[in-house]
Amino acid sequence: VTGGSSGIGKCIAIECYKQGAFITLIARDENKLLQTKKEIEKFSVNDKQVVLCISVDVSKDYEQVENVLKQAQEKLGPVDMLVNCAGTSVTGKFEDIEVNSFERLMAVNYLGSVYPSRAVIATMKERRMGRIVFVSSQAGQLGLFGYTAYSPTKFALRGLAEALQMEVKPYNIYITVAYPPDTDTPGFAEESKTKPLETKLISETSSVCQAEQVARVIVKDAIQGNFNSSVGSDGYMLSILTSGMSPVTSITEGLQQVVCMGIFRIVGLFYLGSFDSIVRRCMMQREKSESADKTE
């Protein structure tokens, strides 16, 4: 589990550990890793289970990532499931976001998933089995005000997942893309400090989920080999609306998409109308306030 020292990544690791898995946690902060290791070990179901910690930045040096994953496999055996959960976020208006933030987010959120996946895929093909999970976001299904740096990096994971799934399906390897909504994590709390007003108001149209709930859904979908993993009714609707040419797990899933697409598009247009209204209202209030300041 990359990004496994906190938030959704930590909860996914706990959920897998509860099911008897051996866990490798990968993150940058060594102290956080060791603390998380102790938390996870409380949920052991047998004496043989192991939690291995590796401190590395998965977005910087592919060779380093490949080496540490090779070492992990030598200690605990081949990777059955890789969960790419390392990520970060920056919010703000397009022109206010530092240019290097766009580069950093693409490195962490996209390349930080490419590198670990690239490091394990050959072994998975040899074994004719494996699961790879990419943790995207609902902001990777639709672009929202304030997420011009973040959304593209999460959209990129969808493209990678679709192309990779077509390559590896004959080898009995299944890809899952998870689209969690706003989730109560340290990262979300940090992001909320700098959110533009428009982004906050749009976010408030849906509730904040708990990381444990999101983790349970992701692990279940990954084990079942589902390509899409969504949480709640809003997540289900978005997955249908954005299904496009994505793979389906069953005929039933495909039929649901066909039947519901038109209805959900109508609902989605109402949502988009309300989001546009929020943005316009905030702009008018800001201009009114600026005009009043000039008059004074």
C-alpha positions as a LaTeX table, in Angstrom:
\begin{tabular}{lrrr}
\hline
Residue & $x$ (\AA) & $y$ (\AA) & $z$ (\AA) \\
\hline
Val1 & 0.00 & 0.00 & 0.00 \\
Thr2 & 1.61 & 3.26 & $-1.09$ \\
Gly3 & 0.60 & 6.29 & 0.96 \\
Gly4 & $-0.15$ & 3.71 & 3.63 \\
Ser5 & 0.87 & 5.71 & 6.69 \\
Ser6 & $-2.37$ & 7.69 & 6.99 \\
Gly7 & $-5.87$ & 8.30 & 5.65 \\
Ile8 & $-7.49$ & 5.93 & 3.18 \\
Gly9 & $-4.21$ & 4.07 & 2.59 \\
Lys10 & $-3.86$ & 3.20 & 6.27 \\
Cys11 & $-7.48$ & 2.05 & 6.48 \\
Ile12 & $-7.06$ & $-0.13$ & 3.38 \\
Ala13 & $-3.98$ & $-1.72$ & 4.98 \\
Ile14 & $-5.97$ & $-2.42$ & 8.18 \\
Glu15 & $-8.87$ & $-3.89$ & 6.20 \\
Cys16 & $-6.53$ & $-6.23$ & 4.30 \\
Tyr17 & $-4.68$ & $-7.17$ & 7.51 \\
Lys18 & $-7.99$ & $-8.12$ & 9.12 \\
Gln19 & $-8.43$ & $-10.58$ & 6.25 \\
Gly20 & $-5.08$ & $-12.24$ & 6.93 \\
Ala21 & $-2.89$ & $-10.40$ & 4.43 \\
Phe22 & 0.81 & $-9.64$ & 4.78 \\
Ile23 & 1.25 & $-5.88$ & 4.40 \\
Thr24 & 3.98 & $-3.66$ & 2.98 \\
Leu25 & 3.46 & 0.00 & 3.84 \\
Ile26 & 5.21 & 2.55 & 1.63 \\
Ala27 & 5.38 & 6.25 & 2.49 \\
Arg28 & 7.93 & 9.01 & 2.99 \\
Asp29 & 7.66 & 9.67 & 6.74 \\
Glu30 & 9.45 & 6.90 & 8.64 \\
Asn31 & 8.01 & 7.89 & 12.04 \\
Lys32 & 4.45 & 7.82 & 10.72 \\
Leu33 & 5.12 & 4.44 & 9.14 \\
Leu34 & 6.31 & 2.90 & 12.39 \\
Gln35 & 3.36 & 4.36 & 14.28 \\
Thr36 & 0.93 & 2.99 & 11.67 \\
Lys37 & 2.65 & $-0.41$ & 11.79 \\
Lys38 & 1.87 & $-0.64$ & 15.52 \\
Glu39 & $-1.77$ & 0.33 & 14.90 \\
Ile40 & $-2.21$ & $-2.27$ & 12.16 \\
Glu41 & $-0.59$ & $-5.09$ & 14.14 \\
Lys42 & $-3.41$ & $-4.86$ & 16.69 \\
Phe43 & $-5.75$ & $-6.34$ & 14.07 \\
Ser44 & $-3.76$ & $-9.52$ & 13.35 \\
Val45 & $-5.73$ & $-12.71$ & 12.80 \\
Asn46 & $-2.75$ & $-15.08$ & 13.08 \\
Asp47 & 0.81 & $-15.09$ & 14.43 \\
Lys48 & 2.44 & $-15.38$ & 11.00 \\
Gln49 & 1.26 & $-12.01$ & 9.69 \\
Val50 & 3.89 & $-9.36$ & 9.03 \\
Val51 & 3.76 & $-5.59$ & 8.46 \\
Leu52 & 6.80 & $-4.33$ & 6.56 \\
Cys53 & 7.57 & $-0.59$ & 6.38 \\
Ile54 & 9.48 & 1.07 & 3.55 \\
Ser55 & 10.33 & 4.78 & 3.57 \\
Val56 & 10.62 & 6.03 & $-0.01$ \\
Asp57 & 9.19 & 8.73 & $-2.27$ \\
Val58 & 7.35 & 6.76 & $-4.98$ \\
Ser59 & 7.23 & 9.76 & $-7.33$ \\
Lys60 & 10.91 & 10.59 & $-7.77$ \\
Asp61 & 13.19 & 7.74 & $-8.81$ \\
Tyr62 & 11.80 & 4.69 & $-10.61$ \\
Glu63 & 14.91 & 2.57 & $-10.02$ \\
Gln64 & 14.71 & 3.20 & $-6.27$ \\
Val65 & 11.01 & 2.27 & $-6.22$ \\
Glu66 & 11.76 & $-0.89$ & $-8.22$ \\
Asn67 & 14.56 & $-1.87$ & $-5.82$ \\
Val68 & 12.54 & $-1.42$ & $-2.63$ \\
Leu69 & 9.61 & $-3.39$ & $-4.05$ \\
Lys70 & 12.01 & $-6.13$ & $-5.12$ \\
Gln71 & 13.36 & $-6.27$ & $-1.55$ \\
Ala72 & 9.81 & $-6.38$ & $-0.16$ \\
Gln73 & 8.94 & $-9.32$ & $-2.43$ \\
Glu74 & 12.09 & $-11.15$ & $-1.36$ \\
Lys75 & 10.96 & $-10.82$ & 2.27 \\
Leu76 & 7.20 & $-11.37$ & 2.00 \\
Gly77 & 6.74 & $-13.05$ & $-1.36$ \\
Pro78 & 5.20 & $-11.76$ & $-4.61$ \\
Val79 & 2.70 & $-8.88$ & $-4.53$ \\
Asp80 & $-0.87$ & $-10.19$ & $-4.81$ \\
Met81 & $-2.42$ & $-6.73$ & $-4.65$ \\
Leu82 & $-0.83$ & $-3.32$ & $-5.11$ \\
Val83 & $-2.80$ & $-0.33$ & $-3.80$ \\
Asn84 & $-1.63$ & 3.00 & $-5.21$ \\
Cys85 & $-2.85$ & 5.46 & $-2.61$ \\
Ala86 & $-0.02$ & 8.01 & $-2.44$ \\
Gly87 & $-1.38$ & 11.43 & $-3.29$ \\
Thr88 & $-1.54$ & 15.09 & $-2.47$ \\
Ser89 & $-3.72$ & 18.06 & $-3.31$ \\
Val90 & $-3.47$ & 21.78 & $-3.99$ \\
Thr91 & $-6.59$ & 23.92 & $-4.41$ \\
Gly92 & $-6.98$ & 27.44 & $-5.73$ \\
Lys93 & $-7.84$ & 29.44 & $-8.81$ \\
Phe94 & $-5.91$ & 28.43 & $-11.93$ \\
Glu95 & $-3.96$ & 31.71 & $-12.12$ \\
Asp96 & $-3.17$ & 31.69 & $-8.40$ \\
Ile97 & $-1.61$ & 28.21 & $-8.26$ \\
Glu98 & 2.18 & 28.14 & $-8.55$ \\
Val99 & 3.29 & 26.53 & $-11.80$ \\
Asn100 & 5.57 & 24.07 & $-9.97$ \\
Ser101 & 2.50 & 22.78 & $-8.09$ \\
Phe102 & 1.11 & 21.40 & $-11.36$ \\
Glu103 & 4.37 & 19.51 & $-11.90$ \\
Arg104 & 4.53 & 18.26 & $-8.31$ \\
Leu105 & 0.94 & 16.98 & $-8.29$ \\
Met106 & 1.41 & 15.17 & $-11.59$ \\
Ala107 & 4.57 & 13.57 & $-10.21$ \\
Val108 & 3.00 & 12.42 & $-6.93$ \\
Asn109 & $-0.55$ & 11.57 & $-8.03$ \\
Tyr110 & 0.23 & 10.07 & $-11.43$ \\
Leu111 & 3.88 & 8.97 & $-11.64$ \\
Gly112 & 3.63 & 7.92 & $-7.98$ \\
Ser113 & 1.18 & 5.28 & $-9.21$ \\
Val114 & 2.96 & 4.47 & $-12.47$ \\
Tyr115 & 6.29 & 3.59 & $-10.85$ \\
Pro116 & 5.09 & 1.00 & $-8.28$ \\
Ser117 & 2.73 & $-0.57$ & $-10.85$ \\
Arg118 & 5.54 & $-0.82$ & $-13.39$ \\
Ala119 & 7.73 & $-2.48$ & $-10.76$ \\
Val120 & 5.28 & $-5.33$ & $-10.00$ \\
Ile121 & 3.51 & $-5.96$ & $-13.31$ \\
Ala122 & 6.09 & $-8.36$ & $-14.79$ \\
Thr123 & 5.93 & $-10.70$ & $-11.78$ \\
Met124 & 2.13 & $-10.58$ & $-11.80$ \\
Lys125 & 2.13 & $-11.59$ & $-15.48$ \\
Glu126 & 4.51 & $-14.47$ & $-14.80$ \\
Arg127 & 2.24 & $-15.72$ & $-12.00$ \\
Arg128 & $-0.92$ & $-15.14$ & $-14.06$ \\
Met129 & $-2.58$ & $-13.35$ & $-11.13$ \\
Gly130 & $-2.74$ & $-9.99$ & $-9.39$ \\
Arg131 & $-4.75$ & $-6.93$ & $-8.49$ \\
Ile132 & $-3.72$ & $-3.29$ & $-8.96$ \\
Val133 & $-5.76$ & $-0.49$ & $-7.38$ \\
Phe134 & $-5.51$ & 3.15 & $-8.38$ \\
Val135 & $-7.09$ & 5.50 & $-5.85$ \\
Ser136 & $-8.40$ & 8.39 & $-7.92$ \\
Ser137 & $-11.14$ & 10.74 & $-6.66$ \\
Gln138 & $-14.58$ & 12.01 & $-7.62$ \\
Ala139 & $-12.54$ & 15.01 & $-8.81$ \\
Gly140 & $-11.09$ & 12.53 & $-11.32$ \\
Gln141 & $-14.58$ & 12.06 & $-12.78$ \\
Leu142 & $-15.58$ & 15.70 & $-13.16$ \\
Gly143 & $-13.58$ & 18.90 & $-13.06$ \\
Leu144 & $-14.58$ & 21.34 & $-10.34$ \\
Phe145 & $-13.75$ & 24.94 & $-9.47$ \\
Gly146 & $-10.46$ & 25.08 & $-7.57$ \\
Tyr147 & $-9.13$ & 21.72 & $-8.75$ \\
Thr148 & $-7.32$ & 22.71 & $-11.97$ \\
Ala149 & $-4.05$ & 21.29 & $-10.61$ \\
Tyr150 & $-5.54$ & 18.25 & $-8.84$ \\
Ser151 & $-8.29$ & 16.95 & $-11.15$ \\
Pro152 & $-6.09$ & 16.33 & $-14.24$ \\
Thr153 & $-3.75$ & 14.10 & $-12.22$ \\
Lys154 & $-6.70$ & 11.98 & $-11.07$ \\
Phe155 & $-8.23$ & 11.89 & $-14.57$ \\
Ala156 & $-4.85$ & 10.60 & $-15.81$ \\
Leu157 & $-5.14$ & 7.54 & $-13.57$ \\
Arg158 & $-8.39$ & 6.56 & $-15.32$ \\
Gly159 & $-6.66$ & 6.59 & $-18.74$ \\
Leu160 & $-3.75$ & 4.56 & $-17.40$ \\
Ala161 & $-6.10$ & 2.05 & $-15.77$ \\
Glu162 & $-8.21$ & 1.50 & $-18.89$ \\
Ala163 & $-5.20$ & 0.97 & $-21.15$ \\
Leu164 & $-3.43$ & $-1.25$ & $-18.62$ \\
Gln165 & $-6.53$ & $-3.36$ & $-17.97$ \\
Met166 & $-6.76$ & $-4.21$ & $-21.67$ \\
Glu167 & $-3.11$ & $-5.29$ & $-21.63$ \\
Val168 & $-3.19$ & $-7.46$ & $-18.53$ \\
Lys169 & $-6.67$ & $-9.00$ & $-18.53$ \\
Pro170 & $-5.48$ & $-12.08$ & $-20.51$ \\
Tyr171 & $-3.02$ & $-12.69$ & $-17.66$ \\
Asn172 & $-5.83$ & $-12.82$ & $-15.05$ \\
Ile173 & $-4.75$ & $-9.46$ & $-13.62$ \\
Tyr174 & $-7.50$ & $-7.02$ & $-12.73$ \\
Ile175 & $-7.33$ & $-3.25$ & $-12.33$ \\
Thr176 & $-9.61$ & $-1.25$ & $-10.03$ \\
Val177 & $-10.01$ & 2.52 & $-10.11$ \\
Ala178 & $-11.49$ & 3.91 & $-6.89$ \\
Tyr179 & $-13.29$ & 7.24 & $-6.88$ \\
Pro180 & $-13.68$ & 8.20 & $-3.20$ \\
Pro181 & $-15.72$ & 11.30 & $-2.33$ \\
Asp182 & $-14.56$ & 13.88 & 0.22 \\
Thr183 & $-13.20$ & 11.68 & 3.01 \\
Asp184 & $-12.30$ & 12.57 & 6.59 \\
Thr185 & $-8.50$ & 12.24 & 6.42 \\
Pro186 & $-5.50$ & 14.40 & 7.44 \\
Gly187 & $-5.03$ & 15.27 & 3.76 \\
Phe188 & $-8.61$ & 16.47 & 3.42 \\
Ala189 & $-8.29$ & 18.58 & 6.57 \\
Glu190 & $-5.12$ & 20.19 & 5.20 \\
Glu191 & $-6.74$ & 20.81 & 1.80 \\
Ser192 & $-9.78$ & 22.45 & 3.42 \\
Lys193 & $-7.58$ & 25.20 & 4.90 \\
Thr194 & $-6.87$ & 26.70 & 1.46 \\
Lys195 & $-10.06$ & 25.87 & $-0.48$ \\
Pro196 & $-11.63$ & 28.79 & $-2.34$ \\
Leu197 & $-15.13$ & 29.68 & $-1.15$ \\
Glu198 & $-16.64$ & 28.31 & $-4.38$ \\
Thr199 & $-14.95$ & 24.94 & $-3.86$ \\
Lys200 & $-16.15$ & 24.76 & $-0.25$ \\
Leu201 & $-19.75$ & 25.51 & $-1.21$ \\
Ile202 & $-19.71$ & 22.94 & $-4.02$ \\
Ser203 & $-18.16$ & 20.33 & $-1.69$ \\
Glu204 & $-20.88$ & 20.94 & 0.87 \\
Thr205 & $-23.52$ & 19.63 & $-1.57$ \\
Ser206 & $-22.40$ & 16.12 & $-0.57$ \\
Ser207 & $-21.43$ & 14.65 & 2.80 \\
Val208 & $-17.95$ & 13.73 & 4.03 \\
Cys209 & $-17.31$ & 9.97 & 4.28 \\
Gln210 & $-15.25$ & 8.10 & 6.85 \\
Ala211 & $-11.97$ & 6.59 & 5.67 \\
Glu212 & $-12.86$ & 3.17 & 7.15 \\
Gln213 & $-16.05$ & 2.99 & 5.07 \\
Val214 & $-14.24$ & 4.00 & 1.88 \\
Ala215 & $-11.48$ & 1.43 & 2.53 \\
Arg216 & $-13.97$ & $-1.42$ & 2.98 \\
Val217 & $-15.63$ & $-0.64$ & $-0.36$ \\
Ile218 & $-12.29$ & $-0.37$ & $-2.22$ \\
Val219 & $-10.94$ & $-3.66$ & $-0.82$ \\
Lys220 & $-14.18$ & $-5.48$ & $-1.60$ \\
Asp221 & $-14.26$ & $-4.18$ & $-5.21$ \\
Ala222 & $-10.58$ & $-4.98$ & $-5.74$ \\
Ile223 & $-10.97$ & $-8.56$ & $-4.51$ \\
Gln224 & $-13.99$ & $-9.02$ & $-6.78$ \\
Gly225 & $-12.04$ & $-7.62$ & $-9.74$ \\
Asn226 & $-14.40$ & $-4.69$ & $-10.35$ \\
Phe227 & $-12.95$ & $-1.97$ & $-12.57$ \\
Asn228 & $-14.93$ & 0.87 & $-10.94$ \\
Ser229 & $-15.16$ & 1.39 & $-7.20$ \\
Ser230 & $-17.52$ & 4.08 & $-5.92$ \\
Val231 & $-19.05$ & 5.00 & $-2.57$ \\
Gly232 & $-22.67$ & 5.98 & $-1.95$ \\
Ser233 & $-25.47$ & 7.02 & $-4.29$ \\
Asp234 & $-23.61$ & 10.07 & $-5.65$ \\
Gly235 & $-20.59$ & 7.89 & $-6.39$ \\
Tyr236 & $-22.76$ & 5.30 & $-8.15$ \\
Met237 & $-24.37$ & 7.98 & $-10.32$ \\
Leu238 & $-20.99$ & 9.47 & $-11.26$ \\
Ser239 & $-19.61$ & 6.04 & $-12.15$ \\
Ile240 & $-22.56$ & 5.44 & $-14.50$ \\
Leu241 & $-22.31$ & 8.93 & $-16.03$ \\
Thr242 & $-18.56$ & 8.66 & $-16.66$ \\
Ser243 & $-18.47$ & 4.98 & $-17.66$ \\
Gly244 & $-17.73$ & 5.80 & $-21.31$ \\
Met245 & $-15.67$ & 2.95 & $-22.78$ \\
Ser246 & $-14.47$ & 1.62 & $-19.43$ \\
Pro247 & $-14.50$ & $-2.17$ & $-18.88$ \\
Val248 & $-17.47$ & $-3.84$ & $-17.19$ \\
Thr249 & $-17.30$ & $-6.73$ & $-14.75$ \\
Ser250 & $-20.63$ & $-8.25$ & $-15.78$ \\
Ile251 & $-23.45$ & $-7.96$ & $-18.31$ \\
Thr252 & $-25.67$ & $-6.70$ & $-15.49$ \\
Glu253 & $-23.30$ & $-3.80$ & $-14.84$ \\
Gly254 & $-23.30$ & $-2.90$ & $-18.54$ \\
Leu255 & $-27.11$ & $-2.98$ & $-18.70$ \\
Gln256 & $-27.37$ & $-0.76$ & $-15.61$ \\
Gln257 & $-25.15$ & 1.79 & $-17.33$ \\
Val258 & $-27.25$ & 1.73 & $-20.50$ \\
Val259 & $-30.58$ & 2.03 & $-18.65$ \\
Cys260 & $-29.53$ & 4.68 & $-16.12$ \\
Met261 & $-27.30$ & 6.90 & $-18.29$ \\
Gly262 & $-30.06$ & 9.18 & $-19.64$ \\
Ile263 & $-31.81$ & 9.66 & $-16.30$ \\
Phe264 & $-28.55$ & 10.33 & $-14.47$ \\
Arg265 & $-27.51$ & 12.82 & $-17.17$ \\
Ile266 & $-30.62$ & 14.86 & $-16.42$ \\
Val267 & $-29.85$ & 14.78 & $-12.68$ \\
Gly268 & $-26.23$ & 15.66 & $-13.44$ \\
Leu269 & $-27.28$ & 18.73 & $-15.45$ \\
Phe270 & $-29.16$ & 20.04 & $-12.41$ \\
Tyr271 & $-26.03$ & 19.56 & $-10.31$ \\
Leu272 & $-23.89$ & 21.38 & $-12.90$ \\
Gly273 & $-26.44$ & 24.20 & $-13.02$ \\
Ser274 & $-26.28$ & 24.58 & $-9.25$ \\
Phe275 & $-22.44$ & 24.55 & $-9.29$ \\
Asp276 & $-22.39$ & 27.27 & $-11.99$ \\
Ser277 & $-24.86$ & 29.27 & $-9.90$ \\
Ile278 & $-22.56$ & 29.04 & $-6.86$ \\
Val279 & $-19.58$ & 30.26 & $-8.91$ \\
Arg280 & $-21.54$ & 33.18 & $-10.40$ \\
Arg281 & $-22.94$ & 34.18 & $-7.01$ \\
Cys282 & $-19.47$ & 34.17 & $-5.42$ \\
Met283 & $-18.08$ & 36.25 & $-8.30$ \\
Met284 & $-20.86$ & 38.84 & $-7.98$ \\
Gln285 & $-20.37$ & 39.07 & $-4.22$ \\
Arg286 & $-16.64$ & 39.51 & $-4.67$ \\
Glu287 & $-17.06$ & 42.21 & $-7.30$ \\
Lys288 & $-19.64$ & 44.00 & $-5.13$ \\
Ser289 & $-17.26$ & 43.89 & $-2.17$ \\
Glu290 & $-14.33$ & 45.19 & $-4.27$ \\
Ser291 & $-16.51$ & 47.97 & $-5.65$ \\
Ala292 & $-17.56$ & 48.99 & $-2.13$ \\
Asp293 & $-13.91$ & 49.04 & $-1.00$ \\
Lys294 & $-12.96$ & 51.37 & $-3.91$ \\
Thr295 & $-15.85$ & 53.71 & $-3.08$ \\
Glu296 & $-14.67$ & 53.99 & 0.52 \\
\hline
\end{tabular}
